[in-house]
Each structure stands twice: as structure tokens, then as C-alpha cells.
Amino acid sequence: MSRWRRQTENVEPHLQKRYLERWIRRLLIGFIVGLVLSGVTAFPLPGEVTLLVRWSGAESAGTPGPMLAWLLRVHEALNVVDARYPLLAYGTDWLAFAHLVIAAAFVGPLRDPVRNVWVIEWGMIACAGVIPLALIAGPIRGIPFFWRLIDCSFGIVGIVPLFVCWRMIRRLEQFTTLAQTGRG
């Protein structure tokens, strides 16, 4: 028996339902905020990486380790692209926009989790898809293995709250069914 069920087994059903709704909301708001922050921070990428290089001291390091060397390479690439081919940054703008649109999709389950559980399922599929994309496209694009693992972590971190939400929504669905049949 799950910890939540043990804690709520003697609680009135309407209170269990409110508890589930509250936690689903919290998890979804956290997920939405994460997507929005991820999207918004993709717009000023060259400036952010410049600040990161300064903050890390990567330029003053004699022989930088793999992480700092990668940071310097990304910094140089962004500067060259920004100076010579600014049109390529348009792709990053679309990436940022996509994060904001995906975040907006989760407003549906925020408003009606049972009816829009499919959005949660779609989000879990998308999170799972991050892993093969990073592991397949990463080596083709020359991305170091440690960075591919960081990319994979976004899919793993994202799927956890969505899976918890999905389970809670399935439980909430039982309360909705009971209420509709007059047994709740």
C-alpha cells in the first residue's frame, strides 16, 4: 500500500480529492515554470554564455578541464555565429518559443486534469524522447558525452513530476467516477 493511501485511508473522500487536486496543481505549476524558464533563457544565449565564461574563469584557466573547454568552444561558436550568421540564432528563438507553447499545453490539465490526462501522457512521451535524441544526435553533432548526459537528465527530471501527476490523476478519476455513479 502506498504511503499516500495509508495516510488518507481514514480521510473523507472529498478531502482526499482536494488533496489530490492540490498536489496535481503544484506539480503542474512547477513543470510549467520549468518549461517557461527553459524557453525564456534560450533567447539571450550568447550573452548568458559570455557571463558563464566570465563567472567560471574559463578564459584565465591554463589548461581547462573538459567542462570548461566545452564551455569555451560553445562561447566561441556562439560569438562567430552571432557575428557572421545571426540568422542561425533564429533556430534558437524557435526552440525558445516551442518551450513556451509546450508550457501553454499544460494549462489544460491544470484546469481539468482528468479530462486532459492525455497531455500528461504526451509530456511523458516527449520526456522519454529526449534520451534517444541526445544519445543519437549528440555524437553526430560532436557533443561531448558528459553534455549528452546533462541533456538526458532534463528528460528524466521532467518525467518524474509528470508520472506522479499521472498516477494522482488516475486516482482522482476514480473519485470522479464514484461521484457520477452516486457512490462517492
Contact map, one row per residue, 1 for C-alpha under 8 A:
1110110000000000000000000000000000000000000000000000000000000000000000000000000000000000000000000000000000000000000000000000000000000000000000000000000000000000000000000000000000000000
1111110000000000000000000000000000000000000000000000000000000000000000000000000000000000000000000000000000000000000000000000000000000000000000000000000000000000000000000000000000000000
1111111000000000000000000000000000000000000000000000000000000000000000000000000000000000000000000000000000000000000000000000000000000000000000000000000000000000000000000000000000000000
0111111100000000000000000000000000000000000000000000000000000000000000000000000000000000000000000000000000000000000000000000000000000000000000000000000000000000000000000000000000000000
1111111110000000000000000000000000000000000000000000000000000000000000000000000000000000000000000000000000000000000000000000000000000000000000000000000000000000000000000000000000000000
1111111110000000000000000000000000000000000000000000000000000000000000000000000000000000000000000000000000000000000000000000000000000000000000000000000000000000000000000000000000000000
0011111111000000000000000000000000000000000000000000000000000000000000000000000000000000000000000000000000000000000000000000000000000000000000000000000000000000000000000000000000000000
0001111111100001000000000000000000000000000000000000000000000000000000000000000000000000000000000000000000000000000000000000000000000000000000000000000000000000000000000000000000000000
0000111111100000000000000000000000000000000000000000000000000000000000000000000000000000000000000000000000000000000000000000000000000000000000000000000000000000000000000000000000000000
0000001111110000000000000000000000000000000000000000000000000000000000000000000000000000000000000000000000000000000000000000000000000000000000000000000000000000000000000000000000000000
0000000111111011000000000000000000000000000000000000000000000000000000000000000000000000000000000000000000000000000000000000000000000000000000000000000000000000000000000000000000000000
0000000001111111000000000000000000000000000000000000000000000000000000000000000000000000000000000000000000000000000000000000000000000000000000000000000000000000000000000000000000000000
0000000000111111100000000000000000000000000000000000000000000000000000000000000000000000000000000000000000000000000000000000000000000000000000000000000000000000000000000000001000000001
0000000000011111110000000000000000000000000000000000000000000000000000000000000000000000000000000000000000000000000000000000000000000000000000000000000000000000000000000000000000000000
0000000000111111111000000000000000000000000000000000000000000000000000000000000000000000000000000000000000000000000000000000000000000000000000000000000000000000000000000000000000000000
0000000100111111111100000000000000000000000000000000000000000000000000000000000000000000000000000000000000000000000000000000000000000000000000000000000000000000000000000000000000000000
0000000000001111111110000000000000000000000000000000000000000000000000000000000000000000000000000000000000000000000000000000000000000000000000000000000000000000000000000001001000000000
0000000000000111111111000000000000000000000000000000000000000000000000000000000000000000000000000000000000000000000000000000000000000000000000000000000000000000000000000000000000000000
0000000000000011111111100000000000000000000000000000000000000000000000000000000000000000000000000000000000000000000000000000000000000000000000000000000000000000000000000000000000000000
0000000000000001111111110000000000000000000000000000000000000000000000000000000000000000000000000000000000000000000000000000000000000000000000000000000000000000000000011001000000000000
0000000000000000111111111000000000000000000000000000000000000000000000000000000000000000000000000000000000000000000000000000000000000000000000000000000000000000000000000001000000000000
0000000000000000011111111100000000000000000000000000000000000000000000000000000000000000000000000000000000000000000000000000000000000000000000000000000000000000000000000000000000000000
0000000000000000001111111110000000000000000000000000000000000000000000000000000000000000000000000000000000000000000000000000000000000000000000000000000000000000000010000000000000000000
0000000000000000000111111111000000000000000000000000000000000000000000000000000000000000000000000000000000000100100000000000000000000000000000000000000000000000000010011000000000000000
0000000000000000000011111111100000000000000000000000000000000000000000000000000000000000000000000000000000000100000000000000000000000000000000000000000000000000000000000000000000000000
0000000000000000000001111111110000000000000000000000000000000000000000000000000000000000000000000000000000000000000000000000000000000000000000000000000000000000000000000000000000000000
0000000000000000000000111111111000000000000000000000000000000000000000000000000000000000000000000000000000000000000000000000000000000000000000000000000000000000110010000000000000000000
0000000000000000000000011111111100000000000000000000000000000000000000000000000000000000000000000000000001001100000000000000000000000000000000000000000000000000110010000000000000000000
0000000000000000000000001111111110000000000000000000000000000000000000000000000000000000000000000000000000000100000000000000000000000000000000000000000000000000000000000000000000000000
0000000000000000000000000111111111000000000000000000000000000000000000000000000000000000000000000000000000000000000000000000000000000000000000000000000000000000000000000000000000000000
0000000000000000000000000011111111100000000000000000000000000000000000000000000000000000000000000000001000000000000000000000000000000000000000000000000000000100110000000000000000000000
0000000000000000000000000001111111110000000000000000000000000000000000000000000000000000000000000000001101000000000000000000000000000000000000000000000000000000000000000000000000000000
0000000000000000000000000000111111111000000000000000000000000000000000000000000000000000000000000000001000000000000000000000000000000000000000000000000000000000000000000000000000000000
0000000000000000000000000000011111111100000000000000000000000000000000000000000000000000000000000000000000000000000000000000000000000000000000000000000000000000000000000000000000000000
0000000000000000000000000000001111111110000000000000000000000000000000000000000000000000000000000011011000000000000000000000000000000000000000000000000000000000000000000000000000000000
0000000000000000000000000000000111111111000000000000000000000000000000000000000000000000000000000011001000000000000000000000000000000000000000000000000000000000000000000000000000000000
0000000000000000000000000000000011111111100000000000000000000000000000000000000000000000000000000000000000000000000000000000000000000000000000000000000000000000000000000000000000000000
0000000000000000000000000000000001111111110000000000000000000000000000000000000000000000000000010010000000000000000000000000000000000000000000000000000000000000000000000000000000000000
0000000000000000000000000000000000111111111000000000000000000000000000000000000000000000000000111111000000000000000000000000000000000000000000000000000000000000000000000000000000000000
0000000000000000000000000000000000011111111000000000000000000000000000000000000000000000000000010001000000000000000000000000000000000000000000000000000000000000000000000000000000000000
0000000000000000000000000000000000001111111110000000000000000000000000000000000000000000000000010000000000000000000000000000000000000000000000000000000000000000000000000000000000000000
0000000000000000000000000000000000000111111110000000000000000000000000000000000000000000000110110000000000000000000000000000000000000000000000000000000000000000000000000000000000000000
0000000000000000000000000000000000000011111110000000000000000000000000000000000000000000000110010000000000000000000000000000000000000000000000000000000000000000000000000000000000000000
0000000000000000000000000000000000000000111111110000000000000000000000000000000000000000000000000000000000000000000000000000000000000000000000000000000000000000000000000000000000000000
0000000000000000000000000000000000000000111111111000000000000000000000000000000000000000000000000000000000000000000000000000000000000000000000000000000000000000000000000000000000000000
0000000000000000000000000000000000000000000111111100000000000000000000000010011001000000000000000000000000000000000000000000000000000000000000000000000000000000000000000000000000000000
0000000000000000000000000000000000000000000111111110000000000000000000000000000000000000000000000000000000000000000000000000000000000000000000000000000000000000000000000000000000000000
0000000000000000000000000000000000000000000111111111000000000000000000000000000000000000000000000000000000000000000000000000000000000000000000000000000000000000000000000000000000000000
0000000000000000000000000000000000000000000011111111100000000000000000100110000000000000000000000000000000000000000000000000000000000000000000000000000000000000000000000000000000000000
0000000000000000000000000000000000000000000001111111110000000000000000000010000000000000000000000000000000000000000000000000000000000000000000000000000000000000000000000000000000000000
0000000000000000000000000000000000000000000000111111111000000000000000000000000000000000000000000000000000000000000000000000000000000000000000000000000000000000000000000000000000000000
0000000000000000000000000000000000000000000000011111111100000000000000000000000000000000000000000000000000000000000000000000000000000000000000000000000000000000000000000000000000000000
0000000000000000000000000000000000000000000000001111111111100000000000110010000000000000000000000000000000000000000000000000000000000000000000000000000000000000000000000000000000000000
0000000000000000000000000000000000000000000000000111111111100000000000000000000000000000000000000000000000000000000000000000000000000000000000000000000000000000000000000000000000000000
0000000000000000000000000000000000000000000000000011111110000000000000000000000000000000000000000000000000000000000000000000000000000000000000000000000000000000000000000000000000000000
0000000000000000000000000000000000000000000000000001111111000000000100000000000000000000000000000000000000000000000000000000000000000000000000000000000000000000000000000000000000000000
0000000000000000000000000000000000000000000000000000111111111000000000000000000000000000000000000000000000000000000000000000000000000000000000000000000000000000000000000000000000000000
0000000000000000000000000000000000000000000000000000110111111001000110110000000000000000000000000000000000000000000000000000000000000000000000000000000000000000000000000000000000000000
0000000000000000000000000000000000000000000000000000110011111000000000010000000000000000000000000000000000000000000000000000000000000000000000000000000000000000000000000000000000000000
0000000000000000000000000000000000000000000000000000000011111100000000000000000000000000000000000000000000000000000000000000000000000000000000000000000000000000000000000000000000000000
0000000000000000000000000000000000000000000000000000000011111111000000000000000000000000000000000000000000000000000000000000000000000000000000000000000000000000000000000000000000000000
0000000000000000000000000000000000000000000000000000000000011111000000000000000000000000000000000000000000000000000000000000000000000000000000000000000000000000000000000000000000000000
0000000000000000000000000000000000000000000000000000000000001111100000000000000000000000000000000000000000000000000000000000000000000000000000000000000000000000000000000000000000000000
0000000000000000000000000000000000000000000000000000000001001111111110000000000000000000000000000000000000000000000000000000000000000000000000000000000000000000000000000000000000000000
0000000000000000000000000000000000000000000000000000000000000011111110000000000000000000000000000000000000000000000000000000000000000000000000000000000000000000000000000000000000000000
0000000000000000000000000000000000000000000000000000000000000001111111000000000000000000000000000000000000000000000000000000000000000000000000000000000000000000000000000000000000000000
0000000000000000000000000000000000000000000000000000000000000001111111100000000000000000000000000000000000000000000000000000000000000000000000000000000000000000000000000000000000000000
0000000000000000000000000000000000000000000000000000000101000001111111110000000000000000000000000000000000000000000000000000000000000000000000000000000000000000000000000000000000000000
0000000000000000000000000000000000000000000000000000000001000001111111111000000000000000000000000000000000000000000000000000000000000000000000000000000000000000000000000000000000000000
0000000000000000000000000000000000000000000000000000000000000000011111111100000000000000000000000000000000000000000000000000000000000000000000010000000000000000000000000000000000000000
0000000000000000000000000000000000000000000000001000100001000000001111111110000000000000000000000000000000000000000000000000000000000000000000000000000000000000000000000000000000000000
0000000000000000000000000000000000000000000000000000100001100000000111111111000000000000000000000000000000000000000000000000000000000000000000000000000000000000000000000000000000000000
0000000000000000000000000000000000000000000000000000000000000000000011111111100000000000000000000000000000000000000000000000000000000000000000000000000000000000000000000000000000000000
0000000000000000000000000000000000000000000000001000000000000000000001111111110000000000000000000000000000000000000000000000000000000000000000000000000000000000000000000000000000000000
0000000000000000000000000000000000000000000001001100100000000000000000111111111000000000000000000000000000000000000000000000000000000000000000000000000000000000000000000000000000000000
0000000000000000000000000000000000000000000000000000000000000000000000011111111100000000000000000000000000000000000000000000000000000000000000000000000000000000000000000000000000000000
0000000000000000000000000000000000000000000000000000000000000000000000001111111110000000000000000000000000000000000000000000000000000000000000000000000000000000000000000000000000000000
0000000000000000000000000000000000000000000001000000000000000000000000000111111111000000000000000000000000000000000000000000000000000000000000000000000000000000000000000000000000000000
0000000000000000000000000000000000000000000001000000000000000000000000000011111111100000000000000000000000000000000000000000000000000000000000000000000000000000000000000000000000000000
0000000000000000000000000000000000000000000000000000000000000000000000000001111111111000000000000000000000000000000000000000000000000000000000000000000000000000000000000000000000000000
0000000000000000000000000000000000000000000000000000000000000000000000000000111111111101100000000000000000000000000000000000000000000000000000000000000000000000000000000000000000000000
0000000000000000000000000000000000000000000001000000000000000000000000000000011111111101100000000000000000000000000000000000000000000000000000000000000000000000000000000000000000000000
0000000000000000000000000000000000000000000000000000000000000000000000000000001111111100000000000000000000000000000000000000000000000000000000000000000000000000000000000000000000000000
0000000000000000000000000000000000000000000000000000000000000000000000000000000111111100000000000000000000000000000000000000000000000000000000000000000000000000000000000000000000000000
0000000000000000000000000000000000000000000000000000000000000000000000000000000111111111100000000000000000000000000000000000000000000000000000000000000000000000000000000000000000000000
0000000000000000000000000000000000000000000000000000000000000000000000000000000011111111110000000000000000000000000000000000000000000000000000000000000000000000000000000000000000000000
0000000000000000000000000000000000000000000000000000000000000000000000000000000000001111111000000000000000000000000000000000000000000000000000000000000000000000000000000000000000000000
0000000000000000000000000000000000000000000000000000000000000000000000000000000011001111111100000000000000000000000000000000000000000000000000000000000000000000000000000000000000000000
0000000000000000000000000000000000000000000000000000000000000000000000000000000011001111111110000000000000000000000000000000000000000000000000000000000000000000000000000000000000000000
0000000000000000000000000000000000000000000000000000000000000000000000000000000000000111111111000000000000000000000000000000000000000000000000000000000000000000000000000000000000000000
0000000000000000000000000000000000000000000000000000000000000000000000000000000000000011111111100000000000000000000000000000000000000000000000000000000000000000000000000000000000000000
0000000000000000000000000000000000000000011000000000000000000000000000000000000000000001111111110000000000000000000000000000000000000000000000000000000000000000000000000000000000000000
0000000000000000000000000000000000000000011000000000000000000000000000000000000000000000111111111000000000000000000000000000000000000000000000000000000000000000000000000000000000000000
0000000000000000000000000000000000000000000000000000000000000000000000000000000000000000011111111100000000000000000000000000000000000000000000000000000000000000000000000000000000000000
0000000000000000000000000000000000000010010000000000000000000000000000000000000000000000001111111110000000000000000000000000000000000000000000000000000000000000000000000000000000000000
0000000000000000000000000000000000000111111000000000000000000000000000000000000000000000000111111111000000000000000000000000000000000000000000000000000000000000000000000000000000000000
0000000000000000000000000000000000000010000000000000000000000000000000000000000000000000000011111111100000000000000000000000000000000000000000000000000000000000000000000000000000000000
0000000000000000000000000000000000000010000000000000000000000000000000000000000000000000000001111111110000000000000000000000000000000000000000000000000000000000000000000000000000000000
0000000000000000000000000000000000110110000000000000000000000000000000000000000000000000000000111111111000000000000000000000000000000000000000000000000000000000000000000000000000000000
0000000000000000000000000000000000110011000000000000000000000000000000000000000000000000000000011111111100000000000000000000000000000000000000000000000000000000000000000000000000000000
0000000000000000000000000000000000000000000000000000000000000000000000000000000000000000000000001111111110000000000000000000000000000000000000000000000000000000000000000000000000000000
0000000000000000000000000000000000100000000000000000000000000000000000000000000000000000000000000111111111000000000000000000000000000000000000000000000000000000000000000000000000000000
0000000000000000000000000000001110110000000000000000000000000000000000000000000000000000000000000011111111100000000000000000000000000000000000000000000000000000000000000000000000000000
0000000000000000000000000000000100000000000000000000000000000000000000000000000000000000000000000001111111100000000000000000000000000000000000000000000000000000000000000000000000000000
0000000000000000000000000000000000000000000000000000000000000000000000000000000000000000000000000000111111110000000000100000000000000000000000000000000000000000000000000000000000000000
0000000000000000000000000001000100000000000000000000000000000000000000000000000000000000000000000000011111111100000000110000000000000000000000000000000000000000000000000000000000000000
0000000000000000000000000000000000000000000000000000000000000000000000000000000000000000000000000000001111111110000000000000000000000000000000000000000000000000000000000000000000000000
0000000000000000000000000000000000000000000000000000000000000000000000000000000000000000000000000000000011111111100100100000000000000000000000000000000000000000000000000000000000000000
0000000000000000000000000001000000000000000000000000000000000000000000000000000000000000000000000000000001111111111110110000000000000000000000000000000000000000000000000000000000000000
0000000000000000000000011001100000000000000000000000000000000000000000000000000000000000000000000000000001111111100000000000000000000000000000000000000000000000000000000000000000000000
0000000000000000000000000000000000000000000000000000000000000000000000000000000000000000000000000000000000111111100000000000000000000000000000000000000000000000000000000000000000000000
0000000000000000000000000000000000000000000000000000000000000000000000000000000000000000000000000000000000011111111100000000000000000000000000000000000000000000000000000000000000000000
0000000000000000000000010000000000000000000000000000000000000000000000000000000000000000000000000000000000011111111110000000000000000000000000000000000000000000000000001000000000000000
0000000000000000000000000000000000000000000000000000000000000000000000000000000000000000000000000000000000001001111110000000000000000000000000000000000000000000000000001101100000000000
0000000000000000000000000000000000000000000000000000000000000000000000000000000000000000000000000000000000001001111111000000000000000000000000000000000000000000000000000000000000000000
0000000000000000000000000000000000000000000000000000000000000000000000000000000000000000000000000000000000011001111111110000000000000000000000000000000000000000000000000000000000000000
0000000000000000000000000000000000000000000000000000000000000000000000000000000000000000000000000000000000001000111111111000000000000000000000000000000000000000000001001000000000000000
0000000000000000000000000000000000000000000000000000000000000000000000000000000000000000000000000000000000000000001111111100000000000000000000000000000000000000000000000000000000000000
0000000000000000000000000000000000000000000000000000000000000000000000000000000000000000000000000000000011011000000111111110000000000000000000000000000000000000000000000000000000000000
0000000000000000000000000000000000000000000000000000000000000000000000000000000000000000000000000000000001001000000111111111000000000000000000000000000000000000011011000000000000000000
0000000000000000000000000000000000000000000000000000000000000000000000000000000000000000000000000000000000000000000011111111100000000000000000000000000000000000010001000000000000000000
0000000000000000000000000000000000000000000000000000000000000000000000000000000000000000000000000000000000000000000001111111110000000000000000000000000000000000000000000000000000000000
0000000000000000000000000000000000000000000000000000000000000000000000000000000000000000000000000000000000000000000000111111111000000000000000000000000000000010010000000000000000000000
0000000000000000000000000000000000000000000000000000000000000000000000000000000000000000000000000000000000000000000000011111111100000000000000000000000000000110011000000000000000000000
0000000000000000000000000000000000000000000000000000000000000000000000000000000000000000000000000000000000000000000000001111111110000000000000000000000000000000000000000000000000000000
0000000000000000000000000000000000000000000000000000000000000000000000000000000000000000000000000000000000000000000000000111111111000000000000000000000000100000000000000000000000000000
0000000000000000000000000000000000000000000000000000000000000000000000000000000000000000000000000000000000000000000000000011111111100000000000000000000001110110000000000000000000000000
0000000000000000000000000000000000000000000000000000000000000000000000000000000000000000000000000000000000000000000000000001111111110000000000000000000000110010000000000000000000000000
0000000000000000000000000000000000000000000000000000000000000000000000000000000000000000000000000000000000000000000000000000111111111000000000000000000000100000000000000000000000000000
0000000000000000000000000000000000000000000000000000000000000000000000000000000000000000000000000000000000000000000000000000011111111100000000000000001101100000000000000000000000000000
0000000000000000000000000000000000000000000000000000000000000000000000000000000000000000000000000000000000000000000000000000001111111110000000000000001100100000000000000000000000000000
0000000000000000000000000000000000000000000000000000000000000000000000000000000000000000000000000000000000000000000000000000000111111111000000000000000000000000000000000000000000000000
0000000000000000000000000000000000000000000000000000000000000000000000000000000000000000000000000000000000000000000000000000000011111111110000000000000000000000000000000000000000000000
0000000000000000000000000000000000000000000000000000000000000000000000000000000000000000000000000000000000000000000000000000000001111111110000000001101100000000000000000000000000000000
0000000000000000000000000000000000000000000000000000000000000000000000000000000000000000000000000000000000000000000000000000000000111111111000000001000000000000000000000000000000000000
0000000000000000000000000000000000000000000000000000000000000000000000000000000000000000000000000000000000000000000000000000000000011111111100000000000000000000000000000000000000000000
0000000000000000000000000000000000000000000000000000000000000000000000000000000000000000000000000000000000000000000000000000000000001111111110000000000000000000000000000000000000000000
0000000000000000000000000000000000000000000000000000000000000000000000000000000000000000000000000000000000000000000000000000000000001111111111111001000000000000000000000000000000000000
0000000000000000000000000000000000000000000000000000000000000000000000000000000000000000000000000000000000000000000000000000000000000011111111111000000000000000000000000000000000000000
0000000000000000000000000000000000000000000000000000000000000000000000000000000000000000000000000000000000000000000000000000000000000001111111100000000000000000000000000000000000000000
0000000000000000000000000000000000000000000000000000000000000000000000000000000000000000000000000000000000000000000000000000000000000000111111100000000000000000000000000000000000000000
0000000000000000000000000000000000000000000000000000000000000000000000000000000000000000000000000000000000000000000000000000000000000000011111110000000000000000000000000000000000000000
0000000000000000000000000000000000000000000000000000000000000000000000000000000000000000000000000000000000000000000000000000000000000000011111111011000000000000000000000000000000000000
0000000000000000000000000000000000000000000000000000000000000000000001000000000000000000000000000000000000000000000000000000000000000000011001111111000000000000000000000000000000000000
0000000000000000000000000000000000000000000000000000000000000000000000000000000000000000000000000000000000000000000000000000000000000000011000111111100000000000000000000000000000000000
0000000000000000000000000000000000000000000000000000000000000000000000000000000000000000000000000000000000000000000000000000000000000000000000011111110000000000000000000000000000000000
0000000000000000000000000000000000000000000000000000000000000000000000000000000000000000000000000000000000000000000000000000000000000000000000111111111000000000000000000000000000000000
0000000000000000000000000000000000000000000000000000000000000000000000000000000000000000000000000000000000000000000000000000000000000110010000111111111100000000000000000000000000000000
0000000000000000000000000000000000000000000000000000000000000000000000000000000000000000000000000000000000000000000000000000000000000100000000001111111110000000000000000000000000000000
0000000000000000000000000000000000000000000000000000000000000000000000000000000000000000000000000000000000000000000000000000000000000000000000000111111111000000000000000000000000000000
0000000000000000000000000000000000000000000000000000000000000000000000000000000000000000000000000000000000000000000000000000000001100100000000000011111111100000000000000000000000000000
0000000000000000000000000000000000000000000000000000000000000000000000000000000000000000000000000000000000000000000000000000000001100100000000000001111111110000000000000000000000000000
0000000000000000000000000000000000000000000000000000000000000000000000000000000000000000000000000000000000000000000000000000000000000000000000000000111111111000000000000000000000000000
0000000000000000000000000000000000000000000000000000000000000000000000000000000000000000000000000000000000000000000000000000001001000000000000000000011111111100000000000000000000000000
0000000000000000000000000000000000000000000000000000000000000000000000000000000000000000000000000000000000000000000000000000011111100000000000000000001111111110000000000000000000000000
0000000000000000000000000000000000000000000000000000000000000000000000000000000000000000000000000000000000000000000000000000001100000000000000000000000111111111000000000000000000000000
0000000000000000000000000000000000000000000000000000000000000000000000000000000000000000000000000000000000000000000000000000000000000000000000000000000011111111100000000000000000000000
0000000000000000000000000000001000000000000000000000000000000000000000000000000000000000000000000000000000000000000000000001001000000000000000000000000001111111110000000000000000000000
0000000000000000000000000000000000000000000000000000000000000000000000000000000000000000000000000000000000000000000000000011001100000000000000000000000000111111111000000000000000000000
0000000000000000000000000000000000000000000000000000000000000000000000000000000000000000000000000000000000000000000000000000000000000000000000000000000000011111111100000000000000000000
0000000000000000000000000011001000000000000000000000000000000000000000000000000000000000000000000000000000000000000000000000000000000000000000000000000000001111111110000000000000000000
0000000000000000000000000011001000000000000000000000000000000000000000000000000000000000000000000000000000000000000000011011000000000000000000000000000000000111111111000000000000000000
0000000000000000000000000000000000000000000000000000000000000000000000000000000000000000000000000000000000000000000000010001000000000000000000000000000000000011111111100000000000000000
0000000000000000000000000000000000000000000000000000000000000000000000000000000000000000000000000000000000000000000000000000000000000000000000000000000000000001111111110000000000000000
0000000000000000000000110011000000000000000000000000000000000000000000000000000000000000000000000000000000000000000000010000000000000000000000000000000000000000111111111000000000000000
0000000000000000000000000000000000000000000000000000000000000000000000000000000000000000000000000000000000000000000010011000000000000000000000000000000000000000011111111100000000000000
0000000000000000000000000000000000000000000000000000000000000000000000000000000000000000000000000000000000000000000000000000000000000000000000000000000000000000001111111110000000000000
0000000000000000000100010000000000000000000000000000000000000000000000000000000000000000000000000000000000000000000000000000000000000000000000000000000000000000000111111111000000000000
0000000000000000000100010000000000000000000000000000000000000000000000000000000000000000000000000000000000000000110010000000000000000000000000000000000000000000000011111111100000000000
0000000000000000000000000000000000000000000000000000000000000000000000000000000000000000000000000000000000000000010000000000000000000000000000000000000000000000000001111111110000000000
0000000000000000000000000000000000000000000000000000000000000000000000000000000000000000000000000000000000000000000000000000000000000000000000000000000000000000000000111111111000000000
0000000000000000100110000000000000000000000000000000000000000000000000000000000000000000000000000000000000000000010000000000000000000000000000000000000000000000000000011111111100000000
0000000000000000000000000000000000000000000000000000000000000000000000000000000000000000000000000000000000000000010000000000000000000000000000000000000000000000000000001111111110000000
0000000000000000000000000000000000000000000000000000000000000000000000000000000000000000000000000000000000000000000000000000000000000000000000000000000000000000000000000111111111000000
0000000000001000100000000000000000000000000000000000000000000000000000000000000000000000000000000000000000000000000000000000000000000000000000000000000000000000000000000011111111100001
0000000000000000000000000000000000000000000000000000000000000000000000000000000000000000000000000000000000000000000000000000000000000000000000000000000000000000000000000001111111110000
0000000000000000000000000000000000000000000000000000000000000000000000000000000000000000000000000000000000000000000000000000000000000000000000000000000000000000000000000000111111111000
0000000000000000000000000000000000000000000000000000000000000000000000000000000000000000000000000000000000000000000000000000000000000000000000000000000000000000000000000000011111111111
0000000000000000000000000000000000000000000000000000000000000000000000000000000000000000000000000000000000000000000000000000000000000000000000000000000000000000000000000000001111111111
0000000000000000000000000000000000000000000000000000000000000000000000000000000000000000000000000000000000000000000000000000000000000000000000000000000000000000000000000000000111111111
0000000000000000000000000000000000000000000000000000000000000000000000000000000000000000000000000000000000000000000000000000000000000000000000000000000000000000000000000000000011111111
0000000000000000000000000000000000000000000000000000000000000000000000000000000000000000000000000000000000000000000000000000000000000000000000000000000000000000000000000000000001111111
0000000000000000000000000000000000000000000000000000000000000000000000000000000000000000000000000000000000000000000000000000000000000000000000000000000000000000000000000000000001111111
0000000000001000000000000000000000000000000000000000000000000000000000000000000000000000000000000000000000000000000000000000000000000000000000000000000000000000000000000000001001111111
